């Protein structure tokens, strides 16, 4: 069995891919494929969901965007491709970029303890955001934190 990695598919820039990339880059936050599709569809009603979905995977494969996966939740897409981490609210789904230099030390510890040669890592801290925490406090806001959406940065 050959363990040589498969070559990357050829990347051909199209107007639709450029529009999808621009949508991810302009977003204030980390959008799902569905949210990206809705925004792109406003600009070009002819584009299909499959085109958006396949293009997002291709753009991520070529390092132009980053795909973030979270267990059973929909993937989110990040225009920031440099190494960074995220904080994720377990109540409303808010996802925020965070730079944690100490997370790089964890990579070295993982290599030492596992014997793996780590080529990439991404740390996600899960907790409760300030707005959700405030709404859980007695006398806090009664409105649902979910009403503010999940695609903020």
MIDREN-584573 format. One record per residue (C-alpha): residue number from 0; residue in one letter; chain; x, y, z. Coordinates in Angstrom, 1 decimal, padded with zeros to 4 digits, always signed. Example, Ala and Ser with C-alpha at 12.3 -4.5 7.8 and 13.67 -1.06 7.14 Angstrom:
2
<pos 0; code a; unit A; u +012.3; v -004.5; w +007.8>
<pos 1; code s; unit A; u +013.7; v -001.1; w +007.1>
//
This chain:
153
<pos 0; code x; unit A; u +000.0; v +000.0; w +000.0>
<pos 1; code x; unit A; u +001.5; v +003.3; w -001.1>
<pos 2; code x; unit A; u +001.5; v +006.0; w +001.7>
<pos 3; code x; unit A; u +002.4; v +008.8; w -000.7>
<pos 4; code x; unit A; u -000.1; v +011.7; w -000.2>
<pos 5; code x; unit A; u -002.5; v +012.2; w -003.0>
<pos 6; code x; unit A; u -001.6; v +015.3; w -005.1>
<pos 7; code x; unit A; u -003.8; v +018.3; w -004.6>
<pos 8; code x; unit A; u -006.5; v +018.8; w -007.2>
<pos 9; code x; unit A; u -005.9; v +021.5; w -009.8>
<pos 10; code x; unit A; u -007.2; v +024.8; w -008.7>
<pos 11; code x; unit A; u -008.8; v +026.9; w -011.4>
<pos 12; code x; unit A; u -010.1; v +030.3; w -010.4>
<pos 13; code x; unit A; u -013.7; v +030.9; w -011.5>
<pos 14; code x; unit A; u -016.0; v +033.9; w -010.9>
<pos 15; code x; unit A; u -018.1; v +031.7; w -008.6>
<pos 16; code x; unit A; u -015.1; v +030.6; w -006.5>
<pos 17; code x; unit A; u -013.8; v +034.2; w -006.3>
<pos 18; code x; unit A; u -017.2; v +035.3; w -005.1>
<pos 19; code x; unit A; u -017.3; v +032.5; w -002.5>
<pos 20; code x; unit A; u -013.8; v +033.4; w -001.3>
<pos 21; code x; unit A; u -014.7; v +037.1; w -001.1>
<pos 22; code x; unit A; u -017.8; v +036.2; w +001.0>
<pos 23; code x; unit A; u -015.7; v +034.3; w +003.5>
<pos 24; code x; unit A; u -013.0; v +037.0; w +003.6>
<pos 25; code x; unit A; u -015.6; v +039.8; w +004.2>
<pos 26; code x; unit A; u -017.5; v +037.9; w +006.9>
<pos 27; code x; unit A; u -017.3; v +039.2; w +010.5>
<pos 28; code x; unit A; u -017.0; v +035.8; w +012.0>
<pos 29; code x; unit A; u -017.0; v +032.1; w +011.0>
<pos 30; code x; unit A; u -019.9; v +031.3; w +008.7>
<pos 31; code x; unit A; u -021.4; v +027.9; w +007.9>
<pos 32; code x; unit A; u -021.7; v +026.6; w +004.3>
<pos 33; code x; unit A; u -025.4; v +027.4; w +004.5>
<pos 34; code x; unit A; u -024.8; v +031.0; w +005.6>
<pos 35; code x; unit A; u -022.2; v +031.5; w +002.9>
<pos 36; code x; unit A; u -024.6; v +030.0; w +000.3>
<pos 37; code x; unit A; u -027.3; v +032.5; w +001.4>
<pos 38; code x; unit A; u -024.9; v +035.5; w +001.0>
<pos 39; code x; unit A; u -023.5; v +034.3; w -002.3>
<pos 40; code x; unit A; u -027.1; v +033.5; w -003.6>
<pos 41; code x; unit A; u -028.0; v +037.2; w -003.0>
<pos 42; code x; unit A; u -025.3; v +038.2; w -005.4>
<pos 43; code x; unit A; u -025.9; v +035.4; w -008.0>
<pos 44; code x; unit A; u -029.2; v +033.6; w -007.9>
<pos 45; code x; unit A; u -028.0; v +030.9; w -010.3>
<pos 46; code x; unit A; u -025.4; v +029.5; w -007.9>
<pos 47; code x; unit A; u -026.2; v +026.1; w -006.4>
<pos 48; code x; unit A; u -025.6; v +024.9; w -002.9>
<pos 49; code x; unit A; u -023.4; v +022.0; w -004.2>
<pos 50; code x; unit A; u -021.1; v +024.5; w -006.0>
<pos 51; code x; unit A; u -020.7; v +026.5; w -002.8>
<pos 52; code x; unit A; u -020.0; v +023.4; w -000.8>
<pos 53; code x; unit A; u -017.5; v +021.9; w -003.2>
<pos 54; code x; unit A; u -015.8; v +025.3; w -003.7>
<pos 55; code x; unit A; u -015.4; v +025.8; w +000.1>
<pos 56; code x; unit A; u -013.6; v +022.4; w +000.4>
<pos 57; code x; unit A; u -011.4; v +023.2; w -002.6>
<pos 58; code x; unit A; u -010.5; v +026.7; w -001.2>
<pos 59; code x; unit A; u -009.7; v +025.1; w +002.2>
<pos 60; code x; unit A; u -007.6; v +022.3; w +000.5>
<pos 61; code x; unit A; u -005.5; v +025.0; w -001.2>
<pos 62; code x; unit A; u -005.0; v +027.0; w +002.0>
<pos 63; code x; unit A; u -007.0; v +030.0; w +001.0>
<pos 64; code x; unit A; u -009.5; v +029.6; w +003.9>
<pos 65; code x; unit A; u -009.7; v +027.3; w +006.9>
<pos 66; code x; unit A; u -012.4; v +024.8; w +007.6>
<pos 67; code x; unit A; u -013.2; v +024.3; w +011.2>
<pos 68; code x; unit A; u -015.1; v +021.2; w +012.2>
<pos 69; code x; unit A; u -016.9; v +020.7; w +015.5>
<pos 70; code x; unit A; u -018.2; v +017.2; w +016.1>
<pos 71; code x; unit A; u -021.9; v +017.1; w +015.2>
<pos 72; code x; unit A; u -022.2; v +020.8; w +014.3>
<pos 73; code x; unit A; u -021.9; v +022.3; w +010.9>
<pos 74; code x; unit A; u -018.4; v +023.2; w +009.8>
<pos 75; code x; unit A; u -017.5; v +026.8; w +009.9>
<pos 76; code x; unit A; u -015.1; v +028.7; w +007.5>
<pos 77; code x; unit A; u -012.4; v +031.1; w +008.6>
<pos 78; code x; unit A; u -010.6; v +033.6; w +006.3>
<pos 79; code x; unit A; u -007.7; v +033.6; w +008.7>
<pos 80; code x; unit A; u -005.3; v +030.8; w +007.7>
<pos 81; code x; unit A; u -002.5; v +031.5; w +010.1>
<pos 82; code x; unit A; u -002.1; v +029.2; w +013.1>
<pos 83; code x; unit A; u -004.5; v +030.4; w +015.8>
<pos 84; code x; unit A; u -007.0; v +028.9; w +018.2>
<pos 85; code x; unit A; u -010.7; v +029.5; w +019.0>
<pos 86; code x; unit A; u -013.1; v +029.9; w +021.9>
<pos 87; code x; unit A; u -016.5; v +028.3; w +021.4>
<pos 88; code x; unit A; u -019.6; v +029.0; w +023.5>
<pos 89; code x; unit A; u -021.4; v +025.8; w +024.3>
<pos 90; code x; unit A; u -024.7; v +027.6; w +024.7>
<pos 91; code x; unit A; u -025.1; v +030.0; w +021.7>
<pos 92; code x; unit A; u -022.4; v +028.6; w +019.4>
<pos 93; code x; unit A; u -020.4; v +031.9; w +019.3>
<pos 94; code x; unit A; u -016.9; v +031.2; w +017.8>
<pos 95; code x; unit A; u -014.1; v +033.7; w +018.5>
<pos 96; code x; unit A; u -010.5; v +033.8; w +017.3>
<pos 97; code x; unit A; u -007.9; v +033.7; w +020.1>
<pos 98; code x; unit A; u -004.1; v +033.7; w +020.0>
<pos 99; code x; unit A; u -002.7; v +031.4; w +022.7>
<pos 100; code x; unit A; u +001.1; v +031.1; w +022.4>
<pos 101; code x; unit A; u +001.1; v +028.4; w +025.1>
<pos 102; code x; unit A; u -000.9; v +026.1; w +022.8>
<pos 103; code x; unit A; u +002.3; v +025.7; w +020.8>
<pos 104; code x; unit A; u +003.9; v +024.1; w +023.8>
<pos 105; code x; unit A; u +001.1; v +021.6; w +023.9>
<pos 106; code x; unit A; u +002.0; v +020.5; w +020.3>
<pos 107; code x; unit A; u +005.6; v +019.7; w +021.5>
<pos 108; code x; unit A; u +004.3; v +017.8; w +024.5>
<pos 109; code x; unit A; u +002.0; v +015.8; w +022.2>
<pos 110; code x; unit A; u +004.9; v +015.0; w +019.9>
<pos 111; code x; unit A; u +007.1; v +013.9; w +022.8>
<pos 112; code x; unit A; u +004.5; v +011.7; w +024.4>
<pos 113; code x; unit A; u +003.0; v +010.1; w +021.3>
<pos 114; code x; unit A; u +006.0; v +009.8; w +019.0>
<pos 115; code x; unit A; u +004.0; v +011.5; w +016.3>
<pos 116; code x; unit A; u +005.5; v +014.1; w +014.0>
<pos 117; code x; unit A; u +002.7; v +016.7; w +014.3>
<pos 118; code x; unit A; u +002.2; v +018.8; w +011.2>
<pos 119; code x; unit A; u -000.8; v +020.8; w +012.3>
<pos 120; code x; unit A; u -002.9; v +021.4; w +015.4>
<pos 121; code x; unit A; u -005.9; v +023.5; w +016.3>
<pos 122; code x; unit A; u -007.0; v +024.1; w +019.9>
<pos 123; code x; unit A; u -010.7; v +024.9; w +020.7>
<pos 124; code x; unit A; u -011.5; v +026.1; w +024.2>
<pos 125; code x; unit A; u -015.2; v +025.5; w +025.0>
<pos 126; code x; unit A; u -017.0; v +027.5; w +027.6>
<pos 127; code x; unit A; u -019.8; v +030.0; w +028.1>
<pos 128; code x; unit A; u -019.6; v +033.5; w +026.6>
<pos 129; code x; unit A; u -020.2; v +036.6; w +028.7>
<pos 130; code x; unit A; u -023.6; v +037.3; w +027.2>
<pos 131; code x; unit A; u -024.8; v +033.7; w +027.9>
<pos 132; code x; unit A; u -023.3; v +033.9; w +031.4>
<pos 133; code x; unit A; u -025.1; v +037.1; w +032.1>
<pos 134; code x; unit A; u -028.4; v +035.7; w +030.9>
<pos 135; code x; unit A; u -028.0; v +032.7; w +033.3>
<pos 136; code x; unit A; u -027.5; v +035.0; w +036.3>
<pos 137; code x; unit A; u -030.5; v +035.9; w +038.5>
<pos 138; code x; unit A; u -031.8; v +039.3; w +037.2>
<pos 139; code x; unit A; u -029.9; v +038.7; w +033.9>
<pos 140; code x; unit A; u -031.4; v +039.2; w +030.5>
<pos 141; code x; unit A; u -034.3; v +036.9; w +029.7>
<pos 142; code x; unit A; u -033.7; v +036.9; w +025.9>
<pos 143; code x; unit A; u -032.2; v +033.8; w +024.5>
<pos 144; code x; unit A; u -028.5; v +034.1; w +023.7>
<pos 145; code x; unit A; u -029.2; v +031.9; w +020.6>
<pos 146; code x; unit A; u -031.2; v +034.8; w +019.2>
<pos 147; code x; unit A; u -028.0; v +036.7; w +018.5>
<pos 148; code x; unit A; u -026.7; v +034.1; w +016.0>
<pos 149; code x; unit A; u -023.6; v +031.9; w +015.9>
<pos 150; code x; unit A; u -021.5; v +033.5; w +013.2>
<pos 151; code x; unit A; u -019.9; v +036.3; w +015.2>
<pos 152; code x; unit A; u -016.1; v +036.7; w +015.4>
//
